[in-house]
């Protein structure tokens, strides 16, 4: 897998995942919506750790900084 996520993209995903987790575990959001958002937060964390988003692939997107050669 070639990395296709930049630092800012990863940071935003981690912040969103943390906010969702905080809202879920403090019972501000719950039920089915809470569980779906919690799973989405897990996906955000996983993609941030591996620096690869499979949804970017079909669209040819990349938020990585291009290295100067």
ABEGO torsion letter per residue (X at the ends): XBBABBAAAAAAAAAAAAAAAAAAAAGABBEAAAAAAAAAAAAAAAAAAAGBBAAAAAAGBBABBBBBX
